[in-house]
Amino acid sequence: MYPSSARENPGSSLARATGHVVSILCIPYGYTVTLWCAGVLTITRYGLPSELEVLLFATGAIGGFLACAWAGRGHLDDLVPMRVPWIVVANVFPVVTTLAVIALPLGLVAKRWAYPLDSFLATVTYVLSLAALLRVAEVFASKR
């Protein structure tokens, strides 16, 4: 907020609002891009999924998320925090997860299991990449 004597420039008001929205959306947006890339890569490599394989893809993503939640269960916040270091806005982790999915050899598993495996891998890679970035940011912040 600005002091009552200062007038706010409408452009800076829009810029502040835009920055706020980007801060809120940076993590879910990156995860959306991550899963989209994993899904398209799986389709490209294995062909269109059946209805069951779509459900298996969703199950793999949920399983990956729950595995990460279980691993961090002793440190989960009571409330969902929205404050993250500014560097998280430069969310490049969908690229990292895409490379992880590409790194799986084609034909490693049957098509039916490729869908949940790829979404699980994408989810876990995305969460752990962000967690590592946040941990590095904490270490640097503590040295200031």
C-alpha atoms as an extended CHARMM CRD file, in Angstrom:
* protein
*
       144  EXT
         1         1  MET       CA              0.0000000000        0.0000000000        0.0000000000  PROA      1               0.0000000000
         2         2  TYR       CA              1.0530000000        3.5370000000       -0.6600000000  PROA      2               0.0000000000
         3         3  PRO       CA              0.8710000000        6.2710000000        1.9740000000  PROA      3               0.0000000000
         4         4  SER       CA             -2.3610000000        8.2360000000        1.7150000000  PROA      4               0.0000000000
         5         5  SER       CA             -0.4530000000       11.3160000000        0.5080000000  PROA      5               0.0000000000
         6         6  ALA       CA              1.0950000000        9.4780000000       -2.4460000000  PROA      6               0.0000000000
         7         7  ARG       CA             -0.8810000000        8.8920000000       -5.6130000000  PROA      7               0.0000000000
         8         8  GLU       CA             -0.4430000000        5.5550000000       -7.2780000000  PROA      8               0.0000000000
         9         9  ASN       CA              0.2710000000        5.3480000000      -10.9880000000  PROA      9               0.0000000000
        10        10  PRO       CA             -2.4730000000        3.2030000000      -12.6280000000  PROA      10              0.0000000000
        11        11  GLY       CA              0.1970000000        1.4380000000      -14.6550000000  PROA      11              0.0000000000
        12        12  SER       CA              2.0730000000        0.4040000000      -11.5440000000  PROA      12              0.0000000000
        13        13  SER       CA             -1.2170000000       -0.8020000000      -10.0390000000  PROA      13              0.0000000000
        14        14  LEU       CA             -1.7340000000       -3.1110000000      -13.0180000000  PROA      14              0.0000000000
        15        15  ALA       CA              1.9160000000       -4.1790000000      -12.8590000000  PROA      15              0.0000000000
        16        16  ARG       CA              1.5740000000       -4.9870000000       -9.1520000000  PROA      16              0.0000000000
        17        17  ALA       CA             -1.6190000000       -6.9480000000       -9.7720000000  PROA      17              0.0000000000
        18        18  THR       CA              0.0370000000       -8.8110000000      -12.6470000000  PROA      18              0.0000000000
        19        19  GLY       CA              3.0340000000       -9.6480000000      -10.4630000000  PROA      19              0.0000000000
        20        20  HSD       CA              0.6910000000      -10.9240000000       -7.7500000000  PROA      20              0.0000000000
        21        21  VAL       CA             -1.1720000000      -13.1880000000      -10.2020000000  PROA      21              0.0000000000
        22        22  VAL       CA              2.0620000000      -14.5390000000      -11.6870000000  PROA      22              0.0000000000
        23        23  SER       CA              3.3820000000      -15.2330000000       -8.1700000000  PROA      23              0.0000000000
        24        24  ILE       CA              0.2500000000      -17.2080000000       -7.3360000000  PROA      24              0.0000000000
        25        25  LEU       CA              0.1650000000      -19.1390000000      -10.6180000000  PROA      25              0.0000000000
        26        26  CYS       CA              3.8490000000      -19.9070000000      -11.2080000000  PROA      26              0.0000000000
        27        27  ILE       CA              3.8580000000      -23.3160000000       -9.5190000000  PROA      27              0.0000000000
        28        28  PRO       CA              0.4910000000      -24.6460000000      -10.7780000000  PROA      28              0.0000000000
        29        29  TYR       CA              1.1600000000      -23.2330000000      -14.2530000000  PROA      29              0.0000000000
        30        30  GLY       CA              4.4740000000      -25.0570000000      -14.4180000000  PROA      30              0.0000000000
        31        31  TYR       CA              2.8030000000      -28.2750000000      -13.2980000000  PROA      31              0.0000000000
        32        32  THR       CA              0.1220000000      -27.8880000000      -15.9670000000  PROA      32              0.0000000000
        33        33  VAL       CA              2.8020000000      -27.4840000000      -18.6290000000  PROA      33              0.0000000000
        34        34  THR       CA              4.6780000000      -30.4500000000      -17.1350000000  PROA      34              0.0000000000
        35        35  LEU       CA              1.7270000000      -32.8400000000      -17.3530000000  PROA      35              0.0000000000
        36        36  TRP       CA              0.7390000000      -31.6050000000      -20.7950000000  PROA      36              0.0000000000
        37        37  CYS       CA              4.2580000000      -32.2920000000      -22.0840000000  PROA      37              0.0000000000
        38        38  ALA       CA              4.3400000000      -35.7230000000      -20.4490000000  PROA      38              0.0000000000
        39        39  GLY       CA              0.9590000000      -36.6080000000      -21.9540000000  PROA      39              0.0000000000
        40        40  VAL       CA              1.8220000000      -35.4400000000      -25.4500000000  PROA      40              0.0000000000
        41        41  LEU       CA              5.1810000000      -37.2020000000      -25.3530000000  PROA      41              0.0000000000
        42        42  THR       CA              3.5170000000      -40.4120000000      -24.2450000000  PROA      42              0.0000000000
        43        43  ILE       CA              0.9450000000      -40.1190000000      -27.0360000000  PROA      43              0.0000000000
        44        44  THR       CA              3.6970000000      -39.3890000000      -29.5570000000  PROA      44              0.0000000000
        45        45  ARG       CA              5.6920000000      -42.3900000000      -28.4350000000  PROA      45              0.0000000000
        46        46  TYR       CA              2.8860000000      -44.9150000000      -27.7390000000  PROA      46              0.0000000000
        47        47  GLY       CA             -0.1490000000      -43.7150000000      -29.6940000000  PROA      47              0.0000000000
        48        48  LEU       CA             -3.5320000000      -42.4640000000      -28.5590000000  PROA      48              0.0000000000
        49        49  PRO       CA             -4.6060000000      -43.7530000000      -25.1490000000  PROA      49              0.0000000000
        50        50  SER       CA             -7.7200000000      -45.7410000000      -24.4430000000  PROA      50              0.0000000000
        51        51  GLU       CA            -10.1580000000      -44.4510000000      -21.8260000000  PROA      51              0.0000000000
        52        52  LEU       CA             -8.5180000000      -46.7290000000      -19.2700000000  PROA      52              0.0000000000
        53        53  GLU       CA             -5.0570000000      -45.4000000000      -20.1640000000  PROA      53              0.0000000000
        54        54  VAL       CA             -6.2720000000      -41.8190000000      -19.6460000000  PROA      54              0.0000000000
        55        55  LEU       CA             -7.4040000000      -42.8520000000      -16.1620000000  PROA      55              0.0000000000
        56        56  LEU       CA             -4.0760000000      -44.5780000000      -15.5940000000  PROA      56              0.0000000000
        57        57  PHE       CA             -2.2640000000      -41.3820000000      -16.6390000000  PROA      57              0.0000000000
        58        58  ALA       CA             -4.2500000000      -39.4160000000      -14.0440000000  PROA      58              0.0000000000
        59        59  THR       CA             -3.6170000000      -42.1460000000      -11.4690000000  PROA      59              0.0000000000
        60        60  GLY       CA              0.1220000000      -41.9660000000      -12.1130000000  PROA      60              0.0000000000
        61        61  ALA       CA              0.1450000000      -38.1890000000      -11.6200000000  PROA      61              0.0000000000
        62        62  ILE       CA             -1.8840000000      -38.4510000000       -8.4140000000  PROA      62              0.0000000000
        63        63  GLY       CA              0.3350000000      -41.2780000000       -7.2020000000  PROA      63              0.0000000000
        64        64  GLY       CA              3.4430000000      -39.1900000000       -7.8290000000  PROA      64              0.0000000000
        65        65  PHE       CA              1.9550000000      -36.2390000000       -5.9700000000  PROA      65              0.0000000000
        66        66  LEU       CA              0.9100000000      -38.4180000000       -3.0240000000  PROA      66              0.0000000000
        67        67  ALA       CA              4.3530000000      -40.0640000000       -2.9300000000  PROA      67              0.0000000000
        68        68  CYS       CA              5.9480000000      -36.6170000000       -2.6480000000  PROA      68              0.0000000000
        69        69  ALA       CA              3.4010000000      -35.5910000000        0.0130000000  PROA      69              0.0000000000
        70        70  TRP       CA              4.1890000000      -38.7650000000        1.9520000000  PROA      70              0.0000000000
        71        71  ALA       CA              7.9390000000      -38.1270000000        1.6820000000  PROA      71              0.0000000000
        72        72  GLY       CA              7.4570000000      -34.5950000000        3.0370000000  PROA      72              0.0000000000
        73        73  ARG       CA              4.6540000000      -35.4640000000        5.4680000000  PROA      73              0.0000000000
        74        74  GLY       CA              6.5500000000      -34.3150000000        8.5390000000  PROA      74              0.0000000000
        75        75  HSD       CA              7.0000000000      -30.8720000000        7.0340000000  PROA      75              0.0000000000
        76        76  LEU       CA              3.6230000000      -30.1330000000        5.4520000000  PROA      76              0.0000000000
        77        77  ASP       CA              2.2530000000      -26.7120000000        6.3600000000  PROA      77              0.0000000000
        78        78  ASP       CA             -1.1460000000      -26.4030000000        8.0270000000  PROA      78              0.0000000000
        79        79  LEU       CA             -2.0530000000      -23.7930000000        5.4250000000  PROA      79              0.0000000000
        80        80  VAL       CA             -0.9890000000      -23.6860000000        1.8060000000  PROA      80              0.0000000000
        81        81  PRO       CA              1.8350000000      -21.1260000000        1.6360000000  PROA      81              0.0000000000
        82        82  MET       CA              1.8770000000      -18.7420000000       -1.3030000000  PROA      82              0.0000000000
        83        83  ARG       CA              5.1830000000      -17.0310000000       -0.6240000000  PROA      83              0.0000000000
        84        84  VAL       CA              7.9650000000      -18.5120000000       -2.6760000000  PROA      84              0.0000000000
        85        85  PRO       CA             11.2720000000      -17.0070000000       -3.7860000000  PROA      85              0.0000000000
        86        86  TRP       CA             11.0090000000      -14.8200000000       -6.8900000000  PROA      86              0.0000000000
        87        87  ILE       CA             13.2320000000      -17.2070000000       -8.8360000000  PROA      87              0.0000000000
        88        88  VAL       CA             10.3790000000      -19.7590000000       -8.8800000000  PROA      88              0.0000000000
        89        89  VAL       CA              8.6070000000      -17.4710000000      -11.3730000000  PROA      89              0.0000000000
        90        90  ALA       CA             11.3260000000      -18.4550000000      -13.8640000000  PROA      90              0.0000000000
        91        91  ASN       CA              9.8940000000      -21.9580000000      -13.7440000000  PROA      91              0.0000000000
        92        92  VAL       CA             11.9340000000      -24.0250000000      -16.1720000000  PROA      92              0.0000000000
        93        93  PHE       CA             11.1190000000      -27.3600000000      -14.5660000000  PROA      93              0.0000000000
        94        94  PRO       CA              8.6320000000      -28.4740000000      -17.2240000000  PROA      94              0.0000000000
        95        95  VAL       CA             11.7020000000      -28.7530000000      -19.4680000000  PROA      95              0.0000000000
        96        96  VAL       CA             13.4950000000      -30.8690000000      -16.8510000000  PROA      96              0.0000000000
        97        97  THR       CA             10.5110000000      -33.1960000000      -16.5120000000  PROA      97              0.0000000000
        98        98  THR       CA             10.1090000000      -33.4500000000      -20.2740000000  PROA      98              0.0000000000
        99        99  LEU       CA             13.7410000000      -34.5280000000      -20.5410000000  PROA      99              0.0000000000
       100       100  ALA       CA             13.1490000000      -37.1120000000      -17.8000000000  PROA      100             0.0000000000
       101       101  VAL       CA             10.2050000000      -38.5780000000      -19.7360000000  PROA      101             0.0000000000
       102       102  ILE       CA             12.2060000000      -38.5710000000      -22.9800000000  PROA      102             0.0000000000
       103       103  ALA       CA             15.0690000000      -40.3360000000      -21.1980000000  PROA      103             0.0000000000
       104       104  LEU       CA             12.8950000000      -43.3870000000      -20.5610000000  PROA      104             0.0000000000
       105       105  PRO       CA             13.6880000000      -45.8690000000      -23.3040000000  PROA      105             0.0000000000
       106       106  LEU       CA             10.7690000000      -46.4230000000      -25.6590000000  PROA      106             0.0000000000
       107       107  GLY       CA              9.2760000000      -49.8300000000      -25.0690000000  PROA      107             0.0000000000
       108       108  LEU       CA             10.6260000000      -50.1040000000      -21.5180000000  PROA      108             0.0000000000
       109       109  VAL       CA              7.0850000000      -50.8630000000      -20.4100000000  PROA      109             0.0000000000
       110       110  ALA       CA              3.9130000000      -51.8090000000      -22.2450000000  PROA      110             0.0000000000
       111       111  LYS       CA              1.7740000000      -48.9650000000      -23.5950000000  PROA      111             0.0000000000
       112       112  ARG       CA             -0.8290000000      -49.4150000000      -20.8450000000  PROA      112             0.0000000000
       113       113  TRP       CA              1.8130000000      -48.7980000000      -18.1570000000  PROA      113             0.0000000000
       114       114  ALA       CA              3.6520000000      -46.0540000000      -20.0240000000  PROA      114             0.0000000000
       115       115  TYR       CA              0.8380000000      -43.5990000000      -19.2750000000  PROA      115             0.0000000000
       116       116  PRO       CA              0.8960000000      -43.8660000000      -15.4670000000  PROA      116             0.0000000000
       117       117  LEU       CA              4.6930000000      -44.2180000000      -15.4310000000  PROA      117             0.0000000000
       118       118  ASP       CA              5.2210000000      -41.0340000000      -17.4690000000  PROA      118             0.0000000000
       119       119  SER       CA              2.7630000000      -38.9600000000      -15.4340000000  PROA      119             0.0000000000
       120       120  PHE       CA              4.2120000000      -40.3100000000      -12.1650000000  PROA      120             0.0000000000
       121       121  LEU       CA              7.7430000000      -39.5060000000      -13.3530000000  PROA      121             0.0000000000
       122       122  ALA       CA              6.7260000000      -36.0210000000      -14.5280000000  PROA      122             0.0000000000
       123       123  THR       CA              4.9890000000      -35.2410000000      -11.2370000000  PROA      123             0.0000000000
       124       124  VAL       CA              7.7970000000      -36.4780000000       -8.9940000000  PROA      124             0.0000000000
       125       125  THR       CA             10.4860000000      -34.7950000000      -11.1090000000  PROA      125             0.0000000000
       126       126  TYR       CA              8.5640000000      -31.4910000000      -11.0670000000  PROA      126             0.0000000000
       127       127  VAL       CA              7.9450000000      -31.5330000000       -7.3000000000  PROA      127             0.0000000000
       128       128  LEU       CA             11.5060000000      -32.5640000000       -6.4310000000  PROA      128             0.0000000000
       129       129  SER       CA             13.0020000000      -29.9970000000       -8.8340000000  PROA      129             0.0000000000
       130       130  LEU       CA             11.0090000000      -27.2020000000       -7.2060000000  PROA      130             0.0000000000
       131       131  ALA       CA             11.8480000000      -28.5190000000       -3.7350000000  PROA      131             0.0000000000
       132       132  ALA       CA             15.5570000000      -28.5120000000       -4.5950000000  PROA      132             0.0000000000
       133       133  LEU       CA             15.2960000000      -24.9490000000       -5.9290000000  PROA      133             0.0000000000
       134       134  LEU       CA             13.5050000000      -23.7850000000       -2.7720000000  PROA      134             0.0000000000
       135       135  ARG       CA             16.1220000000      -25.4860000000       -0.6000000000  PROA      135             0.0000000000
       136       136  VAL       CA             18.9680000000      -23.7960000000       -2.4960000000  PROA      136             0.0000000000
       137       137  ALA       CA             17.1500000000      -20.4540000000       -2.1860000000  PROA      137             0.0000000000
       138       138  GLU       CA             16.8200000000      -21.0130000000        1.6020000000  PROA      138             0.0000000000
       139       139  VAL       CA             20.5470000000      -21.7220000000        1.9060000000  PROA      139             0.0000000000
       140       140  PHE       CA             21.4510000000      -18.5730000000       -0.0150000000  PROA      140             0.0000000000
       141       141  ALA       CA             18.9570000000      -16.4850000000        1.9760000000  PROA      141             0.0000000000
       142       142  SER       CA             20.4280000000      -17.7040000000        5.2770000000  PROA      142             0.0000000000
       143       143  LYS       CA             23.9140000000      -16.6120000000        4.1760000000  PROA      143             0.0000000000
       144       144  ARG       CA             22.8120000000      -13.0120000000        3.7020000000  PROA      144             0.0000000000
